[in-house]
Amino acid sequence: MEKKQFVEALVDGDLLDDLFLVKSVRRAETRAGKPYLLLTLADRSGEISGPAWDNAEALEPICVTGAVVRVRGQAQTYNNKLQVQIRDVQAVDDTAWQPETFVATSARSQDDMRTELDRLITSVRTPYLRALLRHIFDGGATGPLFQTAPAAKGIHHAYLGGLLEHSLSMARVAALLADHYRGIDRDLLVTGALLHDIGKTEELLNVTGVIEYTDVGRLKGHLVIGCEMIGRAARGIDGFPDEVLTHLQHLVLSHHGRLEFGSPVLPMTAEALLLSFIDDLDAKMNLVEQLSRKVKTDMPQWSDYQRSLERFLLLRPLSGDSEKAAIGEEQDIPVKQRTLF
């Protein structure tokens, strides 16, 4: 069965008969005690939720998180939000669908992002930091995981390749700001940008397009995991300076910016302050970009209330011509070095 209906194109009243990925499922009961299922369905364009009121016991073995199913129903607006009233769900043969149809991925190609990562690493002039980056990204299983991992379970860059896209974006901004502000160790800041979320390669797990937390991810969190990964990698490089390692680990541990946001320490160096601001900026702008992609008119329109930003947003449509390309081969990555050490 070829998929023809995508979430982003659904409008109130549309009849559904197509394939969707089960992103989540929850069993509940009506006030009368009748069981029903609340499903979140997804494809590469987005997700939509809705209830399956009937046959909950029969549908539950079919509606497994990560499974692709055939859904019949109707899109309806409820409480100003589009949902789907599910009438029937059928199992689908695993060979009958292509993963890229249902799993959101970065708009950037893997090859282009890997090329940019190599160029950024080459631009780091401090030998120990460059060796550390090569060790982590080229020396084992972490590099391939980093290229395909999501940057989050939700909110920003929550798609395959999102972690690499987010880290590259931050590193480009870091290189620019390091040349703008005096006294900034450019190599340390760029290295911190590339490695700040490296712990997410072990914190998050992609299972058939559904992003979940690993046990170690829940128990430690990616800041601690990343700090430990960098420490292990540094020990594998002869003569890696303890002071450099301490400052780099501080960047990772403090990049959420505030204790209530999960950082065990506040940013206490110029590089750490910049990194926390860059991380927050890039996450927010990615959210704006994802919302702007959903604008279906030629005129600006208001978003739904964004709880993560605590505001509504006036969004302009995002055309293909407005895409900000990655650093091209003809562009130079700033390499001015002002070392603190």
N, C-alpha and C positions, 0 to 999 in steps of 0.2 A: 504494500500500500504506500503510495507516494504522498508525503505530507504536503498539504496545500494551505491549511489554515495556520497562521502564526498569531501568537498572543498579542503582539503589538498592533495588529490590524483589526482585532476584534472590536465590535461596537455593540451597543445595546440592541438586543433582539436577534443577533446572529445565531443561527442554528449550527451546532458543532457536530461533526462526525469525522474525527481525525486522531492522529497519534500525538501523545503528550508524555513527557517524563514525569513520574511521580516524585516530586521534590520532598514532600512531607505528607504524613497521614496521621490523623488523630481520631480515635473513637470517642464518641460522646453520646449523651442520651437527651431526648426531649423531656419536657416537664412530665409527660405521661409515662416516661421510662422506656420509650422506644429507642433502640440504638441506631445511630447513624454515623457516617464517616465524614470528616472534614478534610478535604484534600487540597494540597497546593500542587498545581500542574505547571509544567514549564517547558519551554523550548529555547532555542538560542536567542530569541527576541525578547524574552521576559517570562513572567509568571503570573498566574491567576489562581485564586482560591474559590472554593465553593463546596456545598454540601451534597452528599449522596444520601438522600433520605431513606431510600428503600434498599432492602436486601443487604444490610451491613454485614451479616455473618458470611454471606456468599462472596461478597466483594472483598472482604478483608484479606484473604489469602492472595488475591490478585493485585491489590493496591499496595505493593511493597515499595518502600523508598528505594529509588534508583531504577525501578522497572519502567519500561515504556509500555503504555497501554492504549487501547483504542477507546476513546471517550465519545459518548453521544449526550447531547444536552443543549442548553441554550444560554447565551450570554445575557445577563440581566444586571441592571443597576440597582444596588441596594445600599442605602445610607451614603449616597453620592459616590459609591465605588463599584466598579465593574466586577462582577463575579460570574461564576458559571453554575447553573442549576444542572446537576449531573443526573441523567436518567439511566445510563447504562455504562458499564465498564467491562471491556473484554481483554483477556491476555493476548500478548503478541509474541510471535516467535522472535528470539534474540537476533536472528539473522535477517529480519525483515526491516531493519532500520539502521541508519548511519549515525554514529555518535555526534558528528559535527552538526547534525540537524537539531539536536536537542540540548547541546552543551554550549553555553556562552563562552566565547574565546576573545582574546585581545584582537582589536582591529589591525594591529601591527603584525607583520610576519615574523615567525621565529628566526628566520635567517637574518633579517634586518636587525632585529634586536640583539642577536648574538654578535653580529658584526660591530654594533655600537658598543656593546659591553667590552669587546676586545680592544676597541680604540680608547675607551675610557681607562681601562686598566693600563694600557701602554702610556697614557698621558700622565700616570702617577710616577713622578720622578724619584721619590724616596724608595730605595731598593727594598727595604724590609716590608714596606706596605705593598709594593707591587708584587713581591714574592708571596706575601700572604694571600693576596687576591687570586694569584695564579694557583696557589695550593688549594684554595677552597673551591674555585670555580672549574679548575681543570684537573684536579688530582683525585677525584673519587666520585661518589654517587650524588653529592650535593649539587654539583653543577647542572646535570640534567634535570634534577628535581626543581631547581631554582627557575629553569626556563619554562616549565609548564605549570608551576604552582600558582594558585590564586593568592591574592594579597590579603584576603579577608573572607569570612563566611558571609558577610553582607555589607551594605553601605557603599564601600569604595573598592574598585579593582577586584570585585568578587567574581572573577572569571578566570579560566585557564590562561596562563601567561600574564595574569595581572600583577604578580609579584615582580617579575622582571620589568614589565612596563613601568610600574610605579617606581622601582628603584632607579631605573635609567632616567626617568623624568626628574627625580630628586637630584641625581648626580649632575645633570645638566644645569639645573638651577644652582646647585652648590658651587659649581665651577664659576658661574657668572658672579655670584655674590662674594666669592673668595677674592675676586679681582676688584670688587667694588669697595669692600670694607678693608681698612688697614689692619695689619697684624693678624690676619687669618691664615692658619696653616691649610693651604688649599688641598694638599695631598691627604691630610688627615680627614678633612671634611668630605671630600669625594669618596674616600674609602668608607667612611662612616655611612654615607648615603647608600652605597652599594650593599653594605652589610647590615644595615640597621634592622632589617626584618628577616635576616637569614634564618632565624629560629623558626620561622613559619614553615620551612620545608619539613620540619619535624612536628610542628604544632598542629597543622592542618592536613587532612587526608581527603583526596578526591576519589570518591567511590561512584563510578558510573555517572559522573557529572554532578553528584551531590557532595557538597563540601561539609565535612564533619571534623570535630576535634579528636585528636588522638588522646590516649590516656596520659602520656607524658605532657601533651599540650595543655590539658586541663590542670594537671598537677603542678606544672612549673610555669607555663606561659612562655611566649616566644622571646621575651626580653632576656630571661634567665637562660633559656636554651641557647639563644644566639651568643650570649656572653661566654657560655661554656664552649661552644663550637669554636669561637675565635681563639679562646685560650688554648684549646687542644691543637689547633692549626699553628698557632704561634710557637708552641713548644717543638713543633717539627721543623722549624727554621732556625738554623744555627745562629746564635748571637742576637736573636730578636730582642730589642731593648725593652726592659720591664716598664719603663716610663711611657713609651709609645703604646704598649699593650694596655696599660692602665687608662690612658686617655681615650683610646679607641673603645674599650669596654664601657667607659663612662658614657660615651656617645650612645651606645646601644641601650644601656640601662636607663638613660634619662630622656630618650627621644619622645616619649609621650608627653613630656613637658610639665606635668603636674602629678603629685602623689595620688590624687583622687582619680586620675586617668590611668593608673597602673604602673607608673614609674616608681621604682623603689627609692630613687634619689632625684632631686631637681637638677636641671642643667646648670653646671657651675663653671663652664668655660665658654669662651666666645663661640667656639665651634659647636658645642652642645646646644647653646641657645639657638644658633642659626639652624641646626639640624631639626630641632623640635618645631621651629616655625615652618621650615620647608615641608616637613612631613604633614603637618596640619593643613598647610596651604594646598599641597598636591592632593590630599584626600578629599578636601572640600571641592576643589575644582573638577576632580573626576566625577564626583556626585553630580555637580552642575552639568557636566558634559553628558552623562548618561541620561539625565532628565531632559536635556535639550534635544537629544536624539529622538525623543518620543513626541516632540512637538509636531503636529500633523498639519498645521496651517502655515501660511506665509507671514503671518503677523505674530508678534510676541504674545505669549499667554501666561497666565499665572499657574503655578504648580499647586498641587495639594500641599497641605501643611507638612513641612519637613521636620520631624521631631528631632533628628540629629543636629539640625541647624537652628531649631526653635524659631522658624519663620516660614513665610511663603516666599517664593522666588518668581520674579518676572523673567521668563525664559524666551530667548530668541531661537528660531529654528536653526539647526546645525546642518549646513550643506557640506557636501564632499569637498568643495573648493576651500572651505575654511579649516580643513584639517591641518593641524600643526605637525609637520613631518619631523622625523627624528633627524639627528645630525647627519647630514649628507657627507659623502666623501670629499666634496669640495670645501667643506667647512672645517675650520680648525677648532679643536677643543682647547680652551685657555689652559696654559700650563705654568703660569707665573707661580713661583713657589716662595712663600713666606713662612718659614718653619718656626715653630715655637720651641723646638728641641735642639 
